């Protein structure tokens, strides 16, 4: 099961960003974590993709 963490990041110009940390299963069965900083409107899109 993937674990998700979303933290809100603010910027002066008003665009809101979120830091998305996603657990990704490797070929060997271990989990590694992938971090991305995306705009708030893309958070669900990034989390739903595999």
PDB file with one MODEL, atoms N, CA, C and O in Angstrom:
MODEL        1
ATOM      1  N   UNK A   1       0.837  -1.179   0.000  1.00  0.00           N
ATOM      2  CA  UNK A   1       0.000   0.000   0.000  1.00  0.00           C
ATOM      3  C   UNK A   1       0.882   1.243   0.000  1.00  0.00           C
ATOM      4  O   UNK A   1       1.875   1.299   0.726  1.00  0.00           O
ATOM      5  N   UNK A   2       0.537   2.211  -0.786  1.00  0.00           N
ATOM      6  CA  UNK A   2       1.320   3.446  -0.880  1.00  0.00           C
ATOM      7  C   UNK A   2       0.950   4.385   0.262  1.00  0.00           C
ATOM      8  O   UNK A   2      -0.199   4.438   0.699  1.00  0.00           O
ATOM      9  N   UNK A   3       1.922   5.104   0.722  1.00  0.00           N
ATOM     10  CA  UNK A   3       1.721   6.077   1.796  1.00  0.00           C
ATOM     11  C   UNK A   3       1.825   7.467   1.186  1.00  0.00           C
ATOM     12  O   UNK A   3       2.681   7.705   0.334  1.00  0.00           O
ATOM     13  N   UNK A   4       0.972   8.379   1.607  1.00  0.00           N
ATOM     14  CA  UNK A   4       1.026   9.717   1.043  1.00  0.00           C
ATOM     15  C   UNK A   4       1.108  10.762   2.146  1.00  0.00           C
ATOM     16  O   UNK A   4       0.496  10.626   3.206  1.00  0.00           O
ATOM     17  N   UNK A   5       1.869  11.795   1.871  1.00  0.00           N
ATOM     18  CA  UNK A   5       2.001  12.929   2.788  1.00  0.00           C
ATOM     19  C   UNK A   5       1.928  14.184   1.938  1.00  0.00           C
ATOM     20  O   UNK A   5       2.637  14.300   0.938  1.00  0.00           O
ATOM     21  N   UNK A   6       1.082  15.119   2.326  1.00  0.00           N
ATOM     22  CA  UNK A   6       0.949  16.366   1.577  1.00  0.00           C
ATOM     23  C   UNK A   6       1.149  17.529   2.541  1.00  0.00           C
ATOM     24  O   UNK A   6       0.449  17.638   3.548  1.00  0.00           O
ATOM     25  N   UNK A   7       2.097  18.386   2.231  1.00  0.00           N
ATOM     26  CA  UNK A   7       2.341  19.586   3.034  1.00  0.00           C
ATOM     27  C   UNK A   7       2.170  20.796   2.131  1.00  0.00           C
ATOM     28  O   UNK A   7       2.654  20.792   0.999  1.00  0.00           O
ATOM     29  N   UNK A   8       1.499  21.817   2.603  1.00  0.00           N
ATOM     30  CA  UNK A   8       1.245  23.007   1.799  1.00  0.00           C
ATOM     31  C   UNK A   8       2.446  23.945   1.857  1.00  0.00           C
ATOM     32  O   UNK A   8       2.977  24.210   2.935  1.00  0.00           O
ATOM     33  N   UNK A   9       2.866  24.440   0.722  1.00  0.00           N
ATOM     34  CA  UNK A   9       3.949  25.404   0.611  1.00  0.00           C
ATOM     35  C   UNK A   9       3.374  26.689   0.025  1.00  0.00           C
ATOM     36  O   UNK A   9       2.602  26.640  -0.933  1.00  0.00           O
ATOM     37  N   UNK A  10       3.738  27.826   0.584  1.00  0.00           N
ATOM     38  CA  UNK A  10       3.199  29.100   0.110  1.00  0.00           C
ATOM     39  C   UNK A  10       4.270  29.916  -0.582  1.00  0.00           C
ATOM     40  O   UNK A  10       5.453  29.820  -0.259  1.00  0.00           O
ATOM     41  N   UNK A  11       3.840  30.716  -1.532  1.00  0.00           N
ATOM     42  CA  UNK A  11       4.723  31.576  -2.292  1.00  0.00           C
ATOM     43  C   UNK A  11       4.108  32.974  -2.341  1.00  0.00           C
ATOM     44  O   UNK A  11       2.889  33.109  -2.231  1.00  0.00           O
ATOM     45  N   UNK A  12       4.926  34.013  -2.503  1.00  0.00           N
ATOM     46  CA  UNK A  12       4.441  35.388  -2.472  1.00  0.00           C
ATOM     47  C   UNK A  12       3.410  35.702  -3.552  1.00  0.00           C
ATOM     48  O   UNK A  12       2.459  36.440  -3.294  1.00  0.00           O
ATOM     49  N   UNK A  13       3.581  35.156  -4.756  1.00  0.00           N
ATOM     50  CA  UNK A  13       2.697  35.528  -5.862  1.00  0.00           C
ATOM     51  C   UNK A  13       1.311  34.884  -5.792  1.00  0.00           C
ATOM     52  O   UNK A  13       0.498  35.106  -6.689  1.00  0.00           O
ATOM     53  N   UNK A  14       1.017  34.101  -4.767  1.00  0.00           N
ATOM     54  CA  UNK A  14      -0.316  33.563  -4.572  1.00  0.00           C
ATOM     55  C   UNK A  14      -0.516  32.155  -5.084  1.00  0.00           C
ATOM     56  O   UNK A  14      -1.552  31.554  -4.799  1.00  0.00           O
ATOM     57  N   UNK A  15       0.417  31.605  -5.818  1.00  0.00           N
ATOM     58  CA  UNK A  15       0.280  30.242  -6.304  1.00  0.00           C
ATOM     59  C   UNK A  15       0.623  29.302  -5.159  1.00  0.00           C
ATOM     60  O   UNK A  15       1.678  29.436  -4.539  1.00  0.00           O
ATOM     61  N   UNK A  16      -0.253  28.362  -4.877  1.00  0.00           N
ATOM     62  CA  UNK A  16      -0.026  27.443  -3.765  1.00  0.00           C
ATOM     63  C   UNK A  16       0.558  26.146  -4.300  1.00  0.00           C
ATOM     64  O   UNK A  16       0.103  25.606  -5.309  1.00  0.00           O
ATOM     65  N   UNK A  17       1.562  25.668  -3.610  1.00  0.00           N
ATOM     66  CA  UNK A  17       2.220  24.423  -3.981  1.00  0.00           C
ATOM     67  C   UNK A  17       2.050  23.405  -2.873  1.00  0.00           C
ATOM     68  O   UNK A  17       1.804  23.769  -1.723  1.00  0.00           O
ATOM     69  N   UNK A  18       2.179  22.130  -3.210  1.00  0.00           N
ATOM     70  CA  UNK A  18       2.119  21.052  -2.234  1.00  0.00           C
ATOM     71  C   UNK A  18       3.276  20.106  -2.501  1.00  0.00           C
ATOM     72  O   UNK A  18       3.609  19.827  -3.653  1.00  0.00           O
ATOM     73  N   UNK A  19       3.886  19.612  -1.431  1.00  0.00           N
ATOM     74  CA  UNK A  19       4.959  18.635  -1.548  1.00  0.00           C
ATOM     75  C   UNK A  19       4.331  17.258  -1.369  1.00  0.00           C
ATOM     76  O   UNK A  19       3.752  16.968  -0.322  1.00  0.00           O
ATOM     77  N   UNK A  20       4.444  16.413  -2.385  1.00  0.00           N
ATOM     78  CA  UNK A  20       3.839  15.085  -2.376  1.00  0.00           C
ATOM     79  C   UNK A  20       4.946  14.054  -2.233  1.00  0.00           C
ATOM     80  O   UNK A  20       5.891  14.031  -3.022  1.00  0.00           O
ATOM     81  N   UNK A  21       4.825  13.202  -1.222  1.00  0.00           N
ATOM     82  CA  UNK A  21       5.790  12.120  -1.007  1.00  0.00           C
ATOM     83  C   UNK A  21       5.036  10.818  -1.212  1.00  0.00           C
ATOM     84  O   UNK A  21       4.065  10.536  -0.510  1.00  0.00           O
ATOM     85  N   UNK A  22       5.488  10.024  -2.181  1.00  0.00           N
ATOM     86  CA  UNK A  22       4.780   8.817  -2.565  1.00  0.00           C
ATOM     87  C   UNK A  22       5.698   7.618  -2.435  1.00  0.00           C
ATOM     88  O   UNK A  22       6.843   7.664  -2.886  1.00  0.00           O
ATOM     89  N   UNK A  23       5.217   6.544  -1.827  1.00  0.00           N
ATOM     90  CA  UNK A  23       5.981   5.307  -1.708  1.00  0.00           C
ATOM     91  C   UNK A  23       5.774   4.496  -2.984  1.00  0.00           C
ATOM     92  O   UNK A  23       4.640   4.257  -3.399  1.00  0.00           O
ATOM     93  N   UNK A  24       6.872   4.075  -3.601  1.00  0.00           N
ATOM     94  CA  UNK A  24       6.819   3.328  -4.853  1.00  0.00           C
ATOM     95  C   UNK A  24       7.514   1.987  -4.635  1.00  0.00           C
ATOM     96  O   UNK A  24       8.636   1.942  -4.131  1.00  0.00           O
ATOM     97  N   UNK A  25       6.853   0.902  -5.012  1.00  0.00           N
ATOM     98  CA  UNK A  25       7.416  -0.433  -4.843  1.00  0.00           C
ATOM     99  C   UNK A  25       8.376  -0.734  -5.996  1.00  0.00           C
ATOM    100  O   UNK A  25       8.024  -0.566  -7.164  1.00  0.00           O
ATOM    101  N   UNK A  26       9.595  -1.181  -5.661  1.00  0.00           N
ATOM    102  CA  UNK A  26      10.594  -1.502  -6.670  1.00  0.00           C
ATOM    103  C   UNK A  26      10.426  -2.942  -7.144  1.00  0.00           C
ATOM    104  O   UNK A  26       9.580  -3.676  -6.633  1.00  0.00           O
ATOM    105  N   UNK A  27      11.228  -3.339  -8.116  1.00  0.00           N
ATOM    106  CA  UNK A  27      11.160  -4.699  -8.658  1.00  0.00           C
ATOM    107  C   UNK A  27      11.498  -5.754  -7.614  1.00  0.00           C
ATOM    108  O   UNK A  27      10.976  -6.868  -7.666  1.00  0.00           O
ATOM    109  N   UNK A  28      12.374  -5.412  -6.661  1.00  0.00           N
ATOM    110  CA  UNK A  28      12.786  -6.374  -5.638  1.00  0.00           C
ATOM    111  C   UNK A  28      11.772  -6.490  -4.510  1.00  0.00           C
ATOM    112  O   UNK A  28      11.909  -7.364  -3.654  1.00  0.00           O
ATOM    113  N   UNK A  29      10.759  -5.631  -4.485  1.00  0.00           N
ATOM    114  CA  UNK A  29       9.733  -5.682  -3.457  1.00  0.00           C
ATOM    115  C   UNK A  29       9.915  -4.652  -2.363  1.00  0.00           C
ATOM    116  O   UNK A  29       9.041  -4.498  -1.510  1.00  0.00           O
ATOM    117  N   UNK A  30      11.035  -3.943  -2.372  1.00  0.00           N
ATOM    118  CA  UNK A  30      11.280  -2.904  -1.376  1.00  0.00           C
ATOM    119  C   UNK A  30      10.553  -1.623  -1.796  1.00  0.00           C
ATOM    120  O   UNK A  30      10.187  -1.456  -2.960  1.00  0.00           O
ATOM    121  N   UNK A  31      10.355  -0.739  -0.844  1.00  0.00           N
ATOM    122  CA  UNK A  31       9.712   0.537  -1.142  1.00  0.00           C
ATOM    123  C   UNK A  31      10.739   1.655  -1.156  1.00  0.00           C
ATOM    124  O   UNK A  31      11.647   1.689  -0.325  1.00  0.00           O
ATOM    125  N   UNK A  32      10.591   2.564  -2.103  1.00  0.00           N
ATOM    126  CA  UNK A  32      11.404   3.778  -2.131  1.00  0.00           C
ATOM    127  C   UNK A  32      10.428   4.950  -2.183  1.00  0.00           C
ATOM    128  O   UNK A  32       9.280   4.786  -2.598  1.00  0.00           O
ATOM    129  N   UNK A  33      10.875   6.116  -1.768  1.00  0.00           N
ATOM    130  CA  UNK A  33      10.003   7.277  -1.699  1.00  0.00           C
ATOM    131  C   UNK A  33      10.364   8.269  -2.787  1.00  0.00           C
ATOM    132  O   UNK A  33      11.538   8.569  -3.006  1.00  0.00           O
ATOM    133  N   UNK A  34       9.337   8.779  -3.472  1.00  0.00           N
ATOM    134  CA  UNK A  34       9.511   9.753  -4.536  1.00  0.00           C
ATOM    135  C   UNK A  34       8.850  11.054  -4.103  1.00  0.00           C
ATOM    136  O   UNK A  34       7.678  11.055  -3.725  1.00  0.00           O
ATOM    137  N   UNK A  35       9.581  12.154  -4.154  1.00  0.00           N
ATOM    138  CA  UNK A  35       9.070  13.454  -3.746  1.00  0.00           C
ATOM    139  C   UNK A  35       8.867  14.346  -4.961  1.00  0.00           C
ATOM    140  O   UNK A  35       9.683  14.359  -5.884  1.00  0.00           O
ATOM    141  N   UNK A  36       7.775  15.086  -4.947  1.00  0.00           N
ATOM    142  CA  UNK A  36       7.491  16.052  -6.010  1.00  0.00           C
ATOM    143  C   UNK A  36       6.866  17.288  -5.392  1.00  0.00           C
ATOM    144  O   UNK A  36       6.124  17.185  -4.415  1.00  0.00           O
ATOM    145  N   UNK A  37       7.151  18.440  -5.942  1.00  0.00           N
ATOM    146  CA  UNK A  37       6.476  19.673  -5.556  1.00  0.00           C
ATOM    147  C   UNK A  37       5.622  20.085  -6.747  1.00  0.00           C
ATOM    148  O   UNK A  37       6.137  20.383  -7.824  1.00  0.00           O
ATOM    149  N   UNK A  38       4.309  20.095  -6.537  1.00  0.00           N
ATOM    150  CA  UNK A  38       3.357  20.386  -7.609  1.00  0.00           C
ATOM    151  C   UNK A  38       2.372  21.443  -7.122  1.00  0.00           C
ATOM    152  O   UNK A  38       2.281  21.714  -5.925  1.00  0.00           O
ATOM    153  N   UNK A  39       1.636  22.037  -8.061  1.00  0.00           N
ATOM    154  CA  UNK A  39       0.598  22.982  -7.681  1.00  0.00           C
ATOM    155  C   UNK A  39      -0.563  22.208  -7.047  1.00  0.00           C
ATOM    156  O   UNK A  39      -0.754  21.023  -7.318  1.00  0.00           O
ATOM    157  N   UNK A  40      -1.329  22.893  -6.205  1.00  0.00           N
ATOM    158  CA  UNK A  40      -2.404  22.224  -5.468  1.00  0.00           C
ATOM    159  C   UNK A  40      -3.446  21.576  -6.367  1.00  0.00           C
ATOM    160  O   UNK A  40      -4.038  20.564  -5.992  1.00  0.00           O
ATOM    161  N   UNK A  41      -3.678  22.140  -7.543  1.00  0.00           N
ATOM    162  CA  UNK A  41      -4.694  21.562  -8.422  1.00  0.00           C
ATOM    163  C   UNK A  41      -4.251  20.248  -9.068  1.00  0.00           C
ATOM    164  O   UNK A  41      -5.089  19.530  -9.614  1.00  0.00           O
ATOM    165  N   UNK A  42      -2.954  19.915  -9.023  1.00  0.00           N
ATOM    166  CA  UNK A  42      -2.444  18.670  -9.613  1.00  0.00           C
ATOM    167  C   UNK A  42      -2.195  17.563  -8.602  1.00  0.00           C
ATOM    168  O   UNK A  42      -1.749  16.483  -8.989  1.00  0.00           O
ATOM    169  N   UNK A  43      -2.467  17.792  -7.311  1.00  0.00           N
ATOM    170  CA  UNK A  43      -2.142  16.815  -6.271  1.00  0.00           C
ATOM    171  C   UNK A  43      -2.862  15.487  -6.495  1.00  0.00           C
ATOM    172  O   UNK A  43      -2.230  14.431  -6.462  1.00  0.00           O
ATOM    173  N   UNK A  44      -4.166  15.526  -6.722  1.00  0.00           N
ATOM    174  CA  UNK A  44      -4.928  14.296  -6.928  1.00  0.00           C
ATOM    175  C   UNK A  44      -4.458  13.556  -8.183  1.00  0.00           C
ATOM    176  O   UNK A  44      -4.408  12.326  -8.201  1.00  0.00           O
ATOM    177  N   UNK A  45      -4.123  14.290  -9.203  1.00  0.00           N
ATOM    178  CA  UNK A  45      -3.630  13.693 -10.459  1.00  0.00           C
ATOM    179  C   UNK A  45      -2.324  12.943 -10.227  1.00  0.00           C
ATOM    180  O   UNK A  45      -2.149  11.831 -10.727  1.00  0.00           O
ATOM    181  N   UNK A  46      -1.408  13.542  -9.475  1.00  0.00           N
ATOM    182  CA  UNK A  46      -0.108  12.924  -9.210  1.00  0.00           C
ATOM    183  C   UNK A  46      -0.268  11.692  -8.327  1.00  0.00           C
ATOM    184  O   UNK A  46       0.393  10.680  -8.564  1.00  0.00           O
ATOM    185  N   UNK A  47      -1.131  11.756  -7.314  1.00  0.00           N
ATOM    186  CA  UNK A  47      -1.316  10.637  -6.412  1.00  0.00           C
ATOM    187  C   UNK A  47      -2.052   9.466  -7.080  1.00  0.00           C
ATOM    188  O   UNK A  47      -1.836   8.312  -6.710  1.00  0.00           O
ATOM    189  N   UNK A  48      -2.899   9.747  -8.036  1.00  0.00           N
ATOM    190  CA  UNK A  48      -3.637   8.670  -8.692  1.00  0.00           C
ATOM    191  C   UNK A  48      -2.814   7.963  -9.766  1.00  0.00           C
ATOM    192  O   UNK A  48      -3.122   6.828 -10.131  1.00  0.00           O
ATOM    193  N   UNK A  49      -1.766   8.623 -10.279  1.00  0.00           N
ATOM    194  CA  UNK A  49      -0.927   7.983 -11.300  1.00  0.00           C
ATOM    195  C   UNK A  49      -0.013   6.951 -10.670  1.00  0.00           C
ATOM    196  O   UNK A  49       0.331   7.045  -9.492  1.00  0.00           O
ATOM    197  N   UNK A  50       0.379   5.963 -11.468  1.00  0.00           N
ATOM    198  CA  UNK A  50       1.255   4.902 -10.945  1.00  0.00           C
ATOM    199  C   UNK A  50       2.629   5.010 -11.463  1.00  0.00           C
ATOM    200  O   UNK A  50       3.485   4.195 -11.120  1.00  0.00           O
TER     201      UNK A  50
ENDMDL
END
